Amino acid sequence: MTITSDTTALRLPLLDDAGREVLFTEARTANTYTDEPVTDETLASIWELAKWPPTAANTQPLRVTFVRTPQGRARLLPLMSEGNRAKVENAPATALFAVDLDFHEFTEQTFPIRPEMKDSFEASGREGRSTMATFNATLQIGYFLLAARAHGLATGPMAGFDADAVTQAFFPGGRHRALLVVNVGHPGPDAWFPRLPRLAQRDVVSWA
């Protein structure tokens, strides 16, 4: 795709059916994984793709810790709910997502057209920044799931964990707050639960 200064000439390419299946219609949450490793290079490549979609004022408040070592997994497992421990234990990589409540420290870098916004965010305090930061970090998690699928990998998001304990163990200091734990890998045997129904468009969409 070539973007020119003449916006009337800009047309975005359409993703074909195969691409839509990978990212959306055939994508599933994995519950088991093969023992094929997910390398640091692949995880870094996923993030390099996931970082591009938008956040409000380009704040980019999401922070990620990748757990791949036996030592890291041993620290994480007791903090997961019982039903999720086996999933983490068998996944080749697990991403811990947290929101950075002091994201504004990067404002001069991420939003140089309005550097004065840093002072406004500073005056709000962490609790004042929390709602905006959490909303945008959550958006970024969704982008990450799509980026992982684009790399041929399955993901397994899990909210069943002790968020305070994960924050203390992996994101200490008060600046960060854990949001979600996501396994990443190649799907293993019986990886999928039966597909659950989606709401009909008539129940969701309205027109004005």
Secondary structure as UniProt FT lines:
FT   HELIX           7..9
FT   HELIX           17..20
FT   HELIX           21..25
FT   HELIX           40..50
FT   HELIX           56..58
FT   STRAND          62..67
FT   HELIX           70..76
FT   HELIX           77..79
FT   HELIX           82..90
FT   STRAND          93..100
FT   TURN            101..102
FT   HELIX           103..106
FT   HELIX           107..110
FT   TURN            112..113
FT   TURN            115..116
FT   HELIX           117..150
FT   TURN            151..152
FT   STRAND          154..158
FT   HELIX           163..170
FT   TURN            172..175
FT   STRAND          176..185
FT   TURN            189..190
FT   HELIX           201..203
//
